Amino acid sequence: MKQIHISINGTRYQVAEHSNLAAVLMTNAIANRRSVSGEPRMAVCGMGSCGECRVTINQQAHQLACLQQCSEGMEVQCEP
Amino acid sequence: MSLNLVIVGAGPAGLAAAWSASQSKANVTLIDQYDQAGGQIWRGGTHAAPKRYQHLFAQQTELRYLNKTHVIGANADHLFLATPNGPQQLAFDRVILANGARELFLPFPGWTLPKVLGVGGLQALVKGGLPIAGKNVVVAGSGPLLVAVASQLKQRGAIVKAVVEQAPLGQLLRFGRSLAGYPSKIGQAAQSIAMLRNTPFYPNTWVVAAEGAGAVQQVRLSNHHSIECDYLACSWSLIANTELAQQLGCKLEHSFVLVDRGQQTSVNHIYAAGELTGIGGEDKAIVEGQIAGFAATGNYQAASQLAHKQAQARQFSQQLATSFALRPELRQLAQANTLVCRCEDVTFEQLQNQPSWRSAKLQTRCGMGVCQGRVCSSATQYLFGWGQDSVRFPIHPVSVADLVMESV
């Protein structure tokens, strides 16, 4: 499988091309966001309905990681 | 001029509809939120689908595929879309709704911990590259999906610590016997069960809490077992994505879209197929999709030839609903401080004295977050008997830029 590079919160990761972004975040135990009361959250439904996996991709906020395939140079930013 | 047929959803029902419609001279547009067609069952492309659907995209057909596209609203003759290239209005003569179902998540202590996720959710992420080999997984909730996904995970090397099914054993055995009428299901069930022969299966049992620091580490069950795990996959049922159907004015019955024998909804020229009309899985989705595709393009004879299969699929769907009906004890799982609305972090305690969904929204912001109630409205319907009173535009979160363009 072809390997590509993406950046998550400024760190470079090598991943298989077309990996699902929510899967990559969960593999690396990176919380996508903090809830209103400060809980770390990761993907739940995996099919674009719950919104828990939302991240900023290439400066575009509120993108659902579970609907995204990783592509070369993708810049992902999670909520701190 | 040929008929403009728009099919929403490119899973089994949508693809089957597209195939039937392609037998006529219709202009078919297929819309899906994912990059690749296939839906949840044939996820990640049509290679898992029967050959005829794989050919759909290869042939010189009139099929147009709009991927990564959300339908955010509709009026009598247009759908409003959010596409990767911005907003778009799409005129239609007929629409076939095949936008499937999502999982029902019921709140219990610890359900918001990372790595507690849907059964279909975990399946989707594993198909998307999440390494599961050697990981400890508990699969819990209700329905045949538990066994199907547990066996797939095991096949990929997961250590399935337990499959936990809330339905009582007697009910499960009756369901098992009823499968005799559906030969294709017996094969699937037998394969899954063979795969899980050394896996503990607890009927009549449910998760009471997930615990862990930073992510789930342990699951407590109603039978007083505690199980250590890396993932808890949990889903209680499937609920139809009826928001678009409701916006189009289609009547619902018991939270599903009401259709006639030709899969037509209560609104002329709007058809629905698959999980939207009742949870029944792949076989039901295919036959209903085929019928909808034929009926929407005026090919009534071809549609009527599938009536027997359709009746069988609907009967199976009814059987599923009764066999895996949720038990009342599950209403007691949430504690006072358990979050019910995970977008706005609203607790059970804040909600239990609210009189209605509307009041809960106004007073607590329950259901006002990013999921727009897709998770908590079904949970509160089960917990408190609340119903959603209306579905408003946009039915999917969308950027302001797209909305502004939409209104000019």
Chai-1 contact restraints between the chains, C-beta under 6 A:
chainA,res_idxA,chainB,res_idxB,connection_type,confidence,min_distance_angstrom,max_distance_angstrom,comment,restraint_id
A,A16,B,G129,contact,1.0,0.0,6.0,A-B,restraint_1
A,S19,B,G129,contact,1.0,0.0,6.0,A-B,restraint_2
A,N20,B,G128,contact,1.0,0.0,6.0,A-B,restraint_3
A,N20,B,G129,contact,1.0,0.0,6.0,A-B,restraint_4
A,A22,B,L125,contact,1.0,0.0,6.0,A-B,restraint_5
A,A23,B,L125,contact,1.0,0.0,6.0,A-B,restraint_6
A,A23,B,G128,contact,1.0,0.0,6.0,A-B,restraint_7
A,A23,B,G129,contact,1.0,0.0,6.0,A-B,restraint_8
A,A23,B,L130,contact,1.0,0.0,6.0,A-B,restraint_9
A,M26,B,L130,contact,1.0,0.0,6.0,A-B,restraint_10
A,T27,B,L130,contact,1.0,0.0,6.0,A-B,restraint_11
A,S35,B,D345,contact,1.0,0.0,6.0,A-B,restraint_12
A,V36,B,E344,contact,1.0,0.0,6.0,A-B,restraint_13
A,V36,B,D345,contact,1.0,0.0,6.0,A-B,restraint_14
A,S37,B,D345,contact,1.0,0.0,6.0,A-B,restraint_15
A,E39,B,T112,contact,1.0,0.0,6.0,A-B,restraint_16
A,P40,B,P114,contact,1.0,0.0,6.0,A-B,restraint_17
A,M42,B,P114,contact,1.0,0.0,6.0,A-B,restraint_18
A,V44,B,L117,contact,1.0,0.0,6.0,A-B,restraint_19
A,V44,B,G118,contact,1.0,0.0,6.0,A-B,restraint_20
A,V44,B,G121,contact,1.0,0.0,6.0,A-B,restraint_21
A,C45,B,G118,contact,1.0,0.0,6.0,A-B,restraint_22
A,C45,B,G121,contact,1.0,0.0,6.0,A-B,restraint_23
A,G46,B,G121,contact,1.0,0.0,6.0,A-B,restraint_24
A,G46,B,A124,contact,1.0,0.0,6.0,A-B,restraint_25
A,G46,B,L125,contact,1.0,0.0,6.0,A-B,restraint_26
A,M47,B,A124,contact,1.0,0.0,6.0,A-B,restraint_27
A,G48,B,Q33,contact,1.0,0.0,6.0,A-B,restraint_28
A,S49,B,R102,contact,1.0,0.0,6.0,A-B,restraint_29
A,S49,B,R374,contact,1.0,0.0,6.0,A-B,restraint_30
A,C50,B,C371,contact,1.0,0.0,6.0,A-B,restraint_31
A,C50,B,V375,contact,1.0,0.0,6.0,A-B,restraint_32
A,G51,B,V370,contact,1.0,0.0,6.0,A-B,restraint_33
A,G51,B,C371,contact,1.0,0.0,6.0,A-B,restraint_34
A,Q69,B,D35,contact,1.0,0.0,6.0,A-B,restraint_35
